Amino acid sequence: MHRCDNCRSQLLRSRCYDGGVTQLVPVDDAAAAVGVHRATVFRYIKQGLLKRYKAPGVDRRTFVDVDALRELRQRPPLREVP
């Protein structure tokens, strides 16, 4: 685990498939950073719009990519209207 210098939250670092590094933060911290309720983040996870990650070991918190959450809020997916 690492500490973020900007928001002082704990970070879990993960490697992306394109070789970059994704910074994962706990759901509560990600929701606060983007300005949404934590239930909104869990709804995005349940709908398959956002990936969730778990830390190995005893830590039971769920981590998300805060940049992916910001992108999802800026460009919400379109749905077909009957």
C-alpha positions as CSV (number, residue, x, y, z in Angstrom):
1,M,0.0,0.0,0.0
2,H,1.1,3.5,-0.7
3,R,-0.2,6.9,0.4
4,C,-1.4,9.5,-2.1
5,D,0.2,12.9,-1.6
6,N,-2.8,14.8,-2.8
7,C,-5.7,13.2,-0.9
8,R,-3.8,11.3,1.8
9,S,-5.8,8.2,1.0
10,Q,-4.3,4.7,0.8
11,L,-3.5,3.6,-2.7
12,L,-3.2,0.1,-4.2
13,R,-1.1,0.2,-7.3
14,S,-2.0,-2.2,-10.2
15,R,-0.4,-2.6,-13.6
16,C,-2.6,-1.9,-16.7
17,Y,-2.5,-4.1,-19.8
18,D,-1.0,-1.2,-21.8
19,G,2.0,-1.0,-19.4
20,G,0.8,2.0,-17.4
21,V,0.1,2.1,-13.7
22,T,-3.4,2.5,-12.3
23,Q,-3.9,4.0,-8.9
24,L,-6.7,2.3,-7.0
25,V,-8.3,3.9,-4.0
26,P,-11.0,2.7,-1.5
27,V,-14.6,3.3,-2.7
28,D,-15.3,5.9,0.0
29,D,-12.2,8.0,-1.0
30,A,-13.0,7.7,-4.7
31,A,-16.6,8.7,-4.2
32,A,-15.5,11.7,-2.1
33,A,-12.9,12.7,-4.7
34,V,-15.5,12.6,-7.6
35,G,-18.4,14.0,-5.6
36,V,-20.8,11.1,-5.7
37,H,-22.3,8.8,-3.0
38,R,-20.6,5.5,-2.3
39,A,-23.8,3.7,-3.3
40,T,-23.4,5.2,-6.8
41,V,-20.0,3.7,-7.1
42,F,-21.3,0.3,-6.0
43,R,-24.2,0.6,-8.5
44,Y,-21.7,1.2,-11.3
45,I,-19.8,-1.9,-10.2
46,K,-23.0,-4.0,-10.1
47,Q,-24.0,-2.7,-13.6
48,G,-20.6,-3.7,-14.9
49,L,-19.6,-0.2,-15.7
50,L,-16.7,-0.1,-13.3
51,K,-14.2,-2.8,-12.2
52,R,-13.6,-3.5,-8.5
53,Y,-10.5,-4.8,-6.9
54,K,-9.7,-6.4,-3.6
55,A,-6.4,-6.2,-1.7
56,P,-4.9,-9.6,-0.8
57,G,-5.1,-10.7,2.8
58,V,-7.5,-9.6,5.5
59,D,-8.4,-6.1,4.1
60,R,-12.1,-6.3,3.1
61,R,-12.3,-3.0,1.4
62,T,-13.2,-2.6,-2.2
63,F,-10.9,-0.5,-4.4
64,V,-11.7,1.2,-7.7
65,D,-9.8,3.2,-10.3
66,V,-10.6,6.8,-9.5
67,D,-9.7,7.9,-13.0
68,A,-12.1,5.4,-14.5
69,L,-14.8,6.7,-12.2
70,R,-14.2,10.3,-13.2
71,E,-14.3,9.3,-16.9
72,L,-17.6,7.5,-16.3
73,R,-19.1,10.6,-14.6
74,Q,-18.0,12.8,-17.5
75,R,-19.1,10.5,-20.3
76,P,-22.0,8.4,-19.0
77,P,-22.9,5.4,-21.2
78,L,-25.8,5.8,-23.5
79,R,-28.7,3.4,-23.3
80,E,-31.3,2.5,-25.9
81,V,-34.8,4.1,-25.5
82,P,-37.7,1.9,-26.6
